[in-house]
Amino acid sequence: MKSILLIIPYYGKWPIWFDAYLLSVAANPTVHWLCPTDCEIPENYPSNITFLPITLSQLNNHVNEVVEAEVPLNHRKFCDLKPAYAEIFSEQLQGYDFWGICDVDIIWGDIRKFISEEILNEYDIISSRKEEISGHFNLFRNTQQINSLYRKLPSYKSLYAVPKIKRVDELVLSNYIKNDTFFKGLDLKVFWSKILCNQENGRDSHQEYYLDKWLWNDGKMLELKNGKPVNEVMYLHFINWKRTMKYSEIKYEDNPTQFYISYIGLHYKLHSEIQKIFRRIKNIYNGYYVREYRRLKKMKFKSIVKRVIRRLKKIYCFYLPK
């Protein structure tokens, strides 16, 4: 069986759902995780996750030496560094067949069910997104050629040297794989034919504000409809729910066999039908997609106003007395 190491640096304070995250890690004993962190190491955690205590400053110095750039490392900037993780954590990666990048706003399902040995044997780069590199789960074969691939990205040092996130892990690397003639000449095989995590409206991860729609059951991540499983995914990525989650009842030491994930938290008991109906009604006028529509309209309006102001300034300057 091909060995896999997923690398997930995390700094600050553990999220409220971290115990549930660890439970889902424990349910994948043949996959390993490496977590460099300055957080307090949990008293109880699964044997297939290794915590690497290191301050952000210490890691930043190490990163700068490895990637040969002055990286202003912050919590968001890790996304840009993900393609370089194999070189940054080369010591910890020794002996593994594949290394991977992932996120913490995730509850894992059965990873090996979706990433089979056949896929690992045939492909060198494996994404959970369709036709795109995924920052929340992507595997790379552990070879020098692939591990140093980030150095081939156009102006990678410049991208690393600015505090603002440049989406190197997803946008830049995806464009490079699709369009660069050098990469095409490497004869590397990329698996990104389908979405392996939760999806909605043809897009992965982002979803409406639901109650009791997702069930973690004995290591499987199940999508529910009317309380019954209708779909199984490799993992639930609740990127837009992490802002609305207020609580988690799940404790790692309790070793539960199942729990529900809703937009407000992780819990054992189902909500009432009245609560679900009220939530569905509320989604019609104040759900995630409604809010996104309003946000995008507001951004578009601001952009138009800025363009008008710039045009008026040019006209004003043109007619100023010479």
Phi, psi and omega in degrees: 000130180294134181272146185227133173238118175264130186252123185219084174297143178213129184229147179114251182224136180302141177290162185296337182266013190295326178298320178293323176301314181295322176300318180289332173293313182300331181283359176238066189295340181269003174246142182242150179239145172239125184233091170293134187198159169248007177284161176292128182291129180300150178294321181238130178201159184290154184288344182266014170236133179247123176268131180248098181293120179198136180287161179297322179295316178298315179295321179300316178298318179295316179301314182300320179294319184288311186272355177058047176208156178270096185267121174280080190292129173217180186299321181282330185291343176303328180301319179292330183279346188308318179296346181260003185302325183298322178281323181295321182245042184298325181296316182286341185273350184302132177094350180269145178281323180226149170236157184215164175246150180199183179236175179258341177280060189214146162241123186279143169261212181274095186297314184294337177294328183262332177252086185281167176297327178298318178294316181294327179288325188268328189248150181260330179231128187230121183246152175267000178252162181269121178059025179212148169289138182253125176284340181267348167192115177208134179251148178226136176295138185278080176231154181299323181300314181281322182298332180260009185299328181299334180290344178274348181295139182303123176054042185299326180294323177292321178295324181282338190274359181249146181294327184291138179293136183247006179057042180297322185295324184251294187294306185295313182292322178298313180297322179296313181296322183285326193242341187281129182291327178297315180297318181299332179282351181280344179059042176266141183260131183246128176258108174208049186274344182203163178275127184259349179252192179295145179217156180204136182055035178077008183236140180278153169078302183292138183206163180293167181276096184252156170250132172061028181275337185239135181232125171266119186225110179049045176087000178252141178256111189246135172269132184252149170221122186055036176082000182242144180296131177238349184198146175240135179237164181290327176196157174260120178251106185258062186301321181263000175269340183295340177279339184254349180288124184250344184203163171214126178272354190277129177240131182301318184292341178285340178051055181289157179266344177200157174198162181256150175240119176241171184292343181259348180167183179248134192206168181262325184262150178284153173281162179287159178297325178297318178297320180292318179296316178299320180294320179297320178296316181296326179297334182296322183246349180213035178276183183298313184290328175295315179297320178298319179299315179296318181298315180293322177296320179295317178296319179296318179297315179298321179296319179296317180299318179297319180294321179296317180296318178298319180294319179295323178296320179295319179295317181298315180295325181295323184267004175295144178300134180281000000 
